[in-house]
């Protein structure tokens, strides 16, 4: 190479350097991710998934709360219509200091919708006739097939009725003990599993 002119020696040097650089870049491209890089990507994916799922859960909670509020208003109107025709509200002694429970939900299912557990309610019952005439069949209100004894308003033996279920999958609460209202108390436990003071602050109520 010492016999080459200076210009040719420069070209040979640059060509060799470029060739080494190309090999280096190819090696870098083939190297792949390091463990640290993979862990970083996984951590970002986990964080993003948590944010998305958390947002979906919040949206579902808000949707269920809005539906429960609307259903409580609709049920309240039905209870007022019931009183206008029968002179009083369907009676329920369910406590309003406990979690929304089965007794009041069963009263609502029978008195307002004529729903019994084992079979269709007695077609000759005045309550059932009223329910079929005044209640809307496609209301969207859910009912559970579990049974709960309910006094027969016409003086017969106790009946078994379905529960009226809120959008959170739990029975509605209903009481005529006049604890919070001079008429009736109607509430959803909003998905709570107990009846602590914090839980009760989350309830969706008509008071």
C-alpha positions in Angstrom: 0.0 0.0 0.0 3.0 2.3 0.5 3.5 2.3 -3.3 0.0 3.7 -3.9 -0.5 7.4 -4.4 -1.8 9.3 -1.3 -5.3 9.8 -2.9 -5.7 6.0 -3.5 -4.5 5.1 0.0 -7.3 7.4 1.4 -10.0 5.7 -0.7 -8.9 2.3 0.4 -8.9 3.4 4.1 -12.4 4.9 3.8 -13.8 1.8 2.0 -12.4 -0.5 4.7 -13.9 1.8 7.5 -17.3 1.8 5.8 -17.2 -1.9 5.5 -16.5 -2.3 9.2 -19.2 0.1 10.0 -21.8 -1.8 8.0 -20.9 -5.0 9.8 -21.2 -3.3 13.1 -24.7 -1.9 12.3 -25.8 -5.4 11.1 -24.6 -6.9 14.4 -26.5 -4.2 16.3 -29.6 -5.0 14.3 -29.3 -8.7 15.1 -28.5 -8.1 18.8 -32.3 -7.9 19.8 -33.6 -6.5 23.1 -31.7 -6.7 26.4 -33.5 -8.1 29.5 -33.8 -4.6 30.9 -35.5 -3.4 27.8 -37.9 -6.3 27.8 -38.8 -5.7 31.5 -39.4 -2.0 30.8 -41.8 -2.8 27.9 -43.7 -5.3 30.0 -44.0 -2.9 32.9 -45.4 -0.2 30.5 -47.9 -2.7 29.1 -49.0 -3.7 32.7 -49.5 -0.1 33.7 -51.5 0.7 30.5 -53.7 -2.4 31.0 -54.4 -1.4 34.6 -55.4 2.1 33.5 -57.8 0.7 30.8 -59.4 -1.9 33.1 -59.8 0.7 35.9 -61.5 3.1 33.5 -63.8 0.4 32.3 -64.7 -0.6 35.9 -65.5 3.0 36.8 -67.7 3.4 33.7 -69.6 0.3 34.5 -70.1 1.5 38.1 -71.4 4.8 36.9 -73.7 3.2 34.4 -75.2 0.8 37.1 -75.6 3.7 39.5 -77.5 5.8 36.9 -79.7 2.8 36.1 -80.5 2.2 39.8 -81.4 5.8 40.2 -83.9 5.6 37.3 -85.3 2.3 38.5 -85.9 3.6 42.0 -87.8 6.6 40.5 -89.9 4.2 38.4 -90.6 1.9 41.3 -91.6 4.9 43.4 -94.1 5.9 40.8 -95.6 2.4 40.8 -95.8 2.4 44.6 -97.7 5.7 44.5 -100.1 4.2 41.8 -100.6 1.1 44.0 -101.5 3.3 47.0 -104.0 5.3 44.9 -105.8 2.0 44.0 -105.5 0.0 47.2 -105.4 2.8 49.8 -101.9 2.0 51.2 -98.4 1.0 50.1 -97.3 -2.7 50.1 -96.1 -3.3 53.7 -92.5 -4.3 54.4 -90.8 -4.2 57.8 -87.3 -4.5 56.4 -84.7 -2.5 58.4 -83.2 0.4 56.6 -80.0 0.2 58.8 -79.1 -3.2 57.2 -77.9 -4.1 53.8 -80.6 -4.1 51.2 -82.1 -7.5 51.5 -84.5 -10.1 50.3 -87.7 -9.3 52.2 -88.4 -5.9 50.7 -87.3 -7.1 47.2 -89.7 -10.0 47.4 -92.6 -7.6 48.4 -91.8 -5.4 45.4 -91.7 -8.4 43.0 -95.1 -9.7 44.1 -97.1 -6.5 44.7 -95.9 -4.6 41.7 -95.2 -7.3 39.2 -97.2 -10.3 40.4 -94.2 -12.5 40.4 -94.1 -15.7 42.4 -91.3 -18.3 42.5 -92.8 -21.7 41.7 -95.4 -20.6 39.0 -97.3 -17.7 37.7 -99.2 -15.9 40.4 -102.9 -16.5 40.9 -104.7 -15.0 37.9 -107.7 -14.2 40.1 -105.8 -12.1 42.6 -106.7 -8.5 42.6 -103.0 -7.6 43.2 -101.9 -9.7 40.2 -104.6 -8.2 38.0 -103.4 -4.7 39.0 -99.8 -5.6 38.5 -100.4 -7.0 35.0 -102.5 -3.9 34.1 -100.2 -1.2 35.5 -96.6 -2.6 35.4 -94.6 -2.4 32.2 -93.5 -5.9 31.1 -90.3 -4.8 29.4 -89.1 -2.6 32.3 -85.6 -4.0 32.4 -85.9 -4.7 36.1 -84.3 -8.0 37.0 -85.7 -10.7 39.2 -84.1 -13.5 41.0 -85.6 -17.0 41.1 -84.8 -17.5 44.8 -87.8 -17.6 47.1 -88.8 -15.5 50.1 -92.1 -15.8 52.1 -94.4 -12.8 51.6 -97.7 -12.3 53.4 -100.7 -12.7 51.1 -102.4 -9.2 51.0 -105.8 -10.9 50.5 -105.6 -12.8 53.8 -104.4 -16.2 52.5 -101.3 -18.2 53.4 -97.9 -16.8 52.8 -96.7 -17.0 49.3 -93.2 -17.3 47.9 -92.0 -14.6 45.5 -89.1 -13.8 43.4 -86.7 -11.0 44.5 -86.5 -7.7 42.6 -82.8 -7.3 41.8 -80.8 -4.0 41.3 -78.3 -3.4 38.5 -75.5 -4.5 40.8 -77.0 -8.0 41.1 -78.4 -7.6 44.7 -82.0 -7.3 46.0 -83.5 -3.9 46.3 -84.3 -2.7 49.8 -87.9 -1.6 50.6 -89.4 -0.7 53.9 -92.5 1.0 55.2 -91.1 1.5 58.7 -90.9 5.3 57.9 -87.3 5.5 59.1 -86.3 8.1 56.5 -89.5 9.0 54.6 -93.1 9.5 55.9 -94.1 7.1 53.0 -91.6 4.4 52.2 -87.9 3.9 52.0 -86.5 2.4 48.8 -82.8 1.8 48.1 -80.0 -0.1 46.3 -76.9 -1.2 48.2 -74.9 -0.1 45.1 -72.8 -3.3 45.2 -71.7 -3.0 48.8 -71.4 -6.2 50.8 -72.1 -4.9 54.3 -73.9 -2.1 56.1 -71.2 -0.1 57.6 -71.5 3.7 57.8 -69.1 4.0 54.8 -71.3 1.5 52.8 -74.5 3.3 53.6 -73.0 6.5 52.3 -72.7 4.8 48.9 -76.2 3.5 48.8 -78.6 4.9 46.2 -81.8 5.8 48.0 -85.1 7.8 47.7 -84.3 9.8 50.8 
